[in-house]
Amino acid sequence: MTLSARHLTRRGLLEVGACSLLGLGLPCLLAADRKRQATADHCILVFLNGGPSHLDMWDMKPDAPAEVRGPFKPIATSLTGVRLCEHLPRLATHMHRATLVRSVHHSVNNSHAAAVYAGLTGHDRGEFGGGARPTDNPAIGSVVGLHRPPDRPVVPFVSMPYVTQEGAGGPPQPGFFGGLLGRTHDPLFVLRDPNAANFDLPELGPGDVAANRLDDRQALLGRLDRPGDGSAREMAAYQAKAFDLLASPASQRAFQLDREPDKVRESYGRNIYGQSVLLARRLIEAGCRVACISWAPDANATWDTHGKNFEALEKRLLPPLDAAVSSLLTDLEERGLLDRTLVAVMGEFGRTPKVNGNAGRDHWNFCYSLLLAGGGIKAGHVHGASDQIGGRPSLAPVTPAEVIATIYHALGIDPAIDVHDRQGRPTTLVPGGKPIAELLT
């Protein structure tokens, strides 16, 4: 990438001047240039935690044997020749705005934690147990918050409505945290139900309450601090900044869901996930860079449909997803936000082509689908294809690393950069991940 005269707008000249004054040189210039070339300023990630069935949603096989195709019927969409599940009727009307990727694959099958980590960071470490680690590669929102902090006083990265566990009572899954960047780059976790009548955040209370809470935390950290150990001081400074951001008028308004008309709230779905997606839209509108919805309290609770797959999809999973994502795309389009907001709907893997004896489908990492829209993503496009039973990619296979690299590219961040831990040790952000040119406008 090179800097040329056509890139140097007035704002660009100011950035170049700042880089020169600070003595940061070419790397700073290149980063400023890349930021100007970003096609997205925000990202809303709807993560269907547990592994949604691509065969019963995005990539149906009506001509396959009964034990593969299942009972659901495909319906036409707004994109000619593309069909979705009959239980996604509203989302079907948005396919001309979106890209479907039907050929994602990776090496992880048995472990949700490892697959989630691969899906959210692009680091395919193979099978591993346990939960999030401080040495993990950071979440998308952590990286974007570091390299492209909001230009308004709002929190850069919010995740909701759960810190998804690796099984009931298990450790938190990786891929949602600051990881090697440190805890100060974790998201703000909103763990209250935004559909509840009394939804609020205690941190958004009166200023004196927030100040007292901050004073108490700082006093505690002060007692823990040791000479030569700056971790408590660093966290105290971070908390002070976080309280300032949470107390800002923009943040205050974003969390006031009762400002939304009842009709809008109903359209998203009056449930914890639908209202979380609505809250994500409000946060993005306020200037937040990345809002993530993790759609499960634990890895086995929702989309992990080993048994009664079709019953779960028809009655509990697809209707709320259909309402929430279709309303989000409509709202973003009508508010002029879709062009600069990348929406990603995905899980960590798909489900087996063959229905098991419990009317369910098991984990399937060898081929699955996801949806992208807005923020410089090509509209009305299908990338890749699976074979006749949805078991393997038959055209243009892609990896999670390539998908994540594409998201970073749209957000103006080079996926090949190094991120450094608190000791200054470098790790490639997305190793081997190159943006998928065919997905980008």
N, C-alpha and C positions, 0 to 999 in steps of 0.2 A: 504494500500500500504506500502511495506517495502523496505528499501534499502538493497541490497545484494552486494556481492563482484563483481558479474558479471556486475553490472550496473556502477561500478566505473572506467570509462575510465580516461585517463589523464586529459581531459577537465573536467570530473566530479570531479576528485580529486581537481582540482583548484577551482571549484565552492564550493565544500565542505569546502575547506580551507578558502575561502572568507567568507562563512557563519559563520564559527567558529570564525574567527577574528572579525567579526562584532557583534558577540554575538547573532545571530538570531536563532540559534538552530534548532530544528526539523522541524518547518514549512518551513524554508528556504530550508532545505535538501529535503523535500518532493516536494517542488515546482521545485527545480532543477532536481530531478528525473523525475517528470512528464514531464518537458520540453524535456528531452532526449527521452521520450517515445512517443512524438508527432509524428503523421503520416503526418501532414501537417504543413507547415511553412507559408502558405498564403491562403487567401480565396477571391474568386471573387463571389459576390452576385448579381445576376440579379433578381431584385425584380419587378414583373409584377403588378404594383400598380393599384388597382381597382378591382381585382378578376378575373383571367383568367378562361375560361370555360374548366374544366377538361374533360367534355363529348365531346368536340369538338377538343381536343388536345391529351391528354395522356391516356384517359380511355373511349374509344368510345364503344358504345352499338349498333352494327349494327342489332341485333335481337330484339331490343326494338321497341315499337310502334313509328310511324312516328313523333308524337309530342314530343318524347324523343330523338330519335336518330339524328334528323336533316338531312340535305342534304349531309354532307361530307362523304366521303368513307375512310375506313381504309386501310392502306398499310402495307406490310411486312417490317420488320426492320432487322438489323444485329443480333438481338437476336431472336432465334427461338421461334415462338409462340406468340411473342409480336408485336402488331400493333399500329401505330400512325396515326394521321390525314394525309390525302393526301397532305395537304399544308405544311407539315414538311418533305419533301423528303430528304433533306441533313441531318437533325438531325436524321432521321431514320437509317442512316448508322453508327451512333455512339452508338447505344443502347447497344452494347456489352461492351462499356467502362463505362456505367452508371448504376445507380440504380434508378428505378421509385418507388415512394412511393404513393400508391393509396388509402390510408385509413386514411388520416389526418382529424381531426375534432376538433372543439372547440365550445364555447358557444355564440360567438358574431356574430350577423347577420346584424343588421341595420347600425351600425356605422363603417365606414372605419377606422377611427382613432383607435378605440378600437381593431379592428381586425388586423390592421397593427402592433399595439403594441404587441398583443399576438403573431403574426407570427414572429416578429423580436427579441423579448426578452424572449418569453416563459411565460410571466406573463398574465394570462387570467383574466382580471379585470371585465369582463362582459361589458355591454353597458355603454359607457360614451361619452360625447361630448367634444368639445374643441380640442386643439392641444397639442403640446409638452409642458411638464412641467419640471421645474428644479428638481422635486422630482422623475422623471421617472427613471426606471432602464436603465442603459446605453446600447448603441448600441454594437453590437458584436465587431466592429472595435475599439471602445473606450476601451473595456475591454482587447482586444488583444494588443492594443498599450500600455496599462499600464503594463500588466503582461509579454508581450513578445515584447518589443520595437525592432525595426529593428536593425540588426547588421551592417547596413550601414547608412550613413547620408542622409536619405530620410524621407519624411513624412510617419507616420505609417498608417494613415487611410484617405482615399479619398472617397468622395461621389459625384455623378454627374448624369445627367446633370441638375437636378432640386432639389430644396428644395420643395418636393411635398406638396401641400396645401390640406387641408381638404375641397375640393370644390373650385370653382373659387373664388379667393379673400379671402379664408378662412385662418385659422392659419396653421403653419407648422405641419405636422403629427409627432407623437411620434415614437420612435424606431430608429431614425437616429442620435441622439445627445448623448453627454456625460452625460446628465441627472444629477443624484445625484453626479457623479464624478466631476462636474463642467464644465464650458465652455471651459476650457483648454484641455478637452478631446473630444471636438467636432471634426468632421472630417474637413479636408480641402475640402470645397465645390467648385467644378469646375462648374461654372454656365454659361460658354460660350459654344457655339456650336462647338465641335471639328471637325465638318464637314465643318465649314466655312473656306474660303480661308485665312482669316486673324486671324485664331485661335492662341491665345497666352494668357498668364497670365501676367498682369502688374507687378506682384511680381517677374517675371522671367526676368525683364529688366536689364539694365546695373547696375553694383554694386553701383554706386553713386546714381542712382535713387532709388534703393531699400533702401539704407542707409538713404537718405533724407526722404523717406516715413516713415521709422521706427522712425527717429528722431521726425518727426511731431506727430506721434501717441504717442510716449513716452512723449512728452511735454504736449499733451492733457491729458494723464493719470496722469501726475504729478500734473496738476491743479485740477484734480478730487480727488486725494488722500487726505485722512484725517489722522491725528495722530491716530494710533491704528487700522487703517483699511488697511489691507494688500492686498485687492482684486485688486486694481489698480496696485500695484507693482507686484503681481502675474501674472496678465495679461501682463504687460510690459515684464517680464522675459519670459513668454510664447511666446510672439510675437517676441522677439529677437531670441529665439531658432527656431521659425517657419521660420523666414527670413533666418537664417543660413541653415536650411534644404532645403528651396526652392532654395537657391542660390548654393547648392551643384551641382557638375557636374552630378551626377547620376540623380537628379531631373530635371536638365536642359534638359538632353538628353531624359528622359522619356516623357516629354511634347512636344517634337519636332516630331509631327506626320508626318511631311513632310519627315522625314527620311525613312519612310516605302515605299516600292515599290508600285506603283499604283495598281498592281495586287492584292496585299494583302489588300489594302484599299478597293478596289472594292469587294473583297470576303466577307468582313465584312458588306458591305452595305454602300453606301455614303449617310448616314442620321445621325441624331444626336445620335441615339441609337447605331447603328452599330459602329460608330467611338468612342463612349464612351466605348463600350466593348473592342475595340482595344486598347484604351488608358489604360483601366484596365490591359490588358495583359502587356503593356509596364511598367506600374507602378509596377506590381508584379515582373517583370524581374529586375527592378531596386532595389528591396528589400522592397517595401511597403508591409505591412502585410495584409491589408484588403482594397479592392476596391469594392464599392457598386454602382450599377446602379439602380436608381429609375425611372422606365419606365412610367412616366406621370408628366406633370406640375401640375395637380391637380387630386384628387381622381376619378373624373368623366370623365376624358378626354380621356382615352385610353381603358383599359381592363374592364371598368364598362359598359358592353354592355346590358343595359336594353332594348334597341331597336336596330334593324338591326344587331344583333349579328353576323350572318353568313357573311354579307357583310363586316362588319368591320374586322372580322378575316381573310377573304380571301384576301381582298384588302389592308388593312393597317397594320395589326398586325402580322400575322403569317409569311409572307415572310421575313420581317426584322429580326424577332426573329430567324427563321430558318437559315438565313445567318450568323447572328452574333454569335450565340452559337455554331453552327457547325464549323465555322472558328476558334473560340476560342479553342475548344477541339482539332482540328487538329493542331493548332499552339503550344499549350501546350505540346501535345504528341511529335511533331517533335522536339521541343526544349528541351525535357527532363524535363519539368516542371510539367507535370500533376501528377506525383507520389507525389509531395509535395505541390500541389495547389488544394484546395477543391473548386469545382464549385457548386454553389447552384442556381437553377432556380425555383422561387416560387412566389406566391402571398399571399394575406391575407385570401382568401376563394375561393370557386368555384362558379358555377352558378347552378340554379335550373334545375332539370331533365326535367321538362315540359317547352316547349317553350311558351312564353306569346303572347298576342295578337298583340304585336309590333314586332314580329319576333325576340324577344330578350330573354335573360335569366336573372333572377334576382339573388340577393345575395343568396349563399348557403354555410353555415358554417358546415353543418352536415357531409359532406364528400368532400374531394378534393384531388388533386394530386400535387406532386412536383418531381423535378429531382435533383439528386446529382451525382457528378462524381469526381474522383481523390482524392488525399490527404488521402488515407487509406480507402476510401469508396469502398465497394464491387463492382466489375465490372460485368455487365451482370446479373442483379438481379432485380426482382420485389418484393416489400414488400407490403403485405396486398392486399386486394381486396375490391371492392364495390359490392353492390347488383345488381340485373338485370337492374336497371334503373340509377345506379350511385348515389343513394340517401343517402345511409348509408353504413358504413363499414360492410363488411360481414366476414372479416378475418383480424386479427392482427391490430386492430385500434390503432392509435398513436395520440398524442397531439403535438402542437407546442413546448411545453416545452421539450418533448423528442427529437424532431428534433434539437432544438437549443442546447440541452445538448450533442447530438451526434457531432454537429459541434465543440463545445468547446472541447470535449474530443479529437477529431482528432487534434485540434490545441494545445493540451497539457495543457489545462486549466480545472481544476476541476469544473464542473457546480454547485457543492454543496458549494463552498467557499462563504464567505461573502464579499460583496463589501461595502466600507464605504463612507459615504458622507463627506462633508468638516467639519462637526462637529464630525466626528468619529463614527456616528451611523451605525450599521451593517444592511445589507439587503442581504438575500440569492440570489445569482446570478440567479439561475434557480430553484425556489422552486418546489420540487417534480419531477424535470426533471432528468431522468436517461438515459444515452446513450442507443441507440437501438443496442444491440450486433449484431443482424442479418444484420445490414447495414455495419458493419466494417469488414475489412479483418483480 
